[in-house]
Amino acid sequence: MSKLFFYTKNQFFNFKSDQTTAGFEFLSMSQLLSSQKINNLDVYQQYYIDISSMVGFVKANDSQLFNFEQLFNSFGENISFICDKAYEKDIKYIFRYIFDEFSDVETESDEITDEVQEIPATKSSSVKKITDLDDAELDLFFSNFDARLYGHERFKEEFKELVTSFRVFNKLGEHKILSLFLMGDSGVGKTEVARTIHKALGSQAKLAKINFGNYSSHDALNSLIGSPLGYIGSDGGELLKRVNESDVGLILIDEFEKADNAVFNYFLDVLENGKIVNSQADEYDVNGYIIVFTSNITKENFKSKISPELRSRFDYKGVFNLLTDEDKKKFVHFRVNQIIAKYREFVSADIPDRLHDVIVSEINVSQFKNMRDLNKKIKDTFVAHIKS
């Protein structure tokens, strides 16, 4: 008869200490599988294997359940299983055909000191989110956002309304994430929306960006949230890594339409619950975040490519059109000034006279539909004049 024991976080360290004294060795399932130790366990040694890390992964990858059921059958009688009681409800259902009996460990609770206290997966206290801003900070945010994003005036107004509503209902617990799905040709400013939000929030770190052009294969979800337990190199995945590197509540998902269906389904849960869960069952609270999804698909193809369930999760669905020549001229002035300022700060204050005006006069913005091409032209023109 297979049995699973549940412990609470206040019991774990006493339980481990008692059982280690009794001769047991403790391993986590992720540690055991990722290091390929499963076939090398000593049959004469008693083990406790903690399966807490499996919960989130199996929930997100139910197709792997068959493999895990077979795996459990291969363990000997010298193996006992434990799990954090926080996962009790999920465990009892997911592994209903694996364990015949469930029980709590019989250990007194211990005092959790600063040294052993669990560190929550979220670092929300150090992340600046749109929901945390006071009225003055919000006004400054929109002022910076409007100044940095050229064109798309209608979107700017709609974005303000979205943020205002989001901040209210997020505080009421009814709206976890503000999600924007931006469609349009490459280079019209979709990605720039996320970069502008990133800067307007005052970030000093990297933008948490994932390009889903790299997630079109059948095992795309494994790369995103971590490889299945047992695979060499299994880790927490790129998504949680990128989010942990950022200091603001913003995620950019580029080329979303290229992702695999499993990735689409994963984001259904993220947008609904406001949590990112990786293959190791690590959770990151993204409540209060803005997620910007960009796509090169047309408005006509939107319904055929994106499922109704996922479409209904997006708070804003909009098409970005080409900028007007006037907007492109404003961008050129801004970008040239920006490059000159950086050059003076990091390279040399010795630059040709009236460099800004000369560069601007040489660029015919009407020749450029793609803002990336226009930006490249600005850079090339700047370098040509610096060299001369």
Buried (B, 14 or more C-beta within 10 A) or exposed (E): EBEBBBBBBEBBBBBBEBBEEEEBEBBBBBBBBBEEEBEEBEEEEBBBBBBBBBBBBBBBBEEBBEEBEEBBEEBEEEBBBBBBBBBBEBBBEBBEEBBEEBEEBEBEBBEEEEEEEEEEBBBBEEBBBBBBBEEEEBEBBBEBBBEBBBBBEEBBEBBBEBBEEBBEEBEEEEBBBBBBBBBBBBBBBBBBBBBBBBBBBEBEEEBBBBBBEBBEEEEBBBBBBBBBBBBEEBBBBBBBBBBBEBBBBBBBBBBBBBBBEBBBBBBBBBBEBBBBBBBBBBBBBBBBBBBBBBBBBEEEEBEEBBBEEBEEBBBBBBBBEBBEEEBBBBBBBEBBEEBBEEBEEEEEEEBEEEBBEBBBEEBEBEEBBEBEEBBEBBEEBBEEBBEE
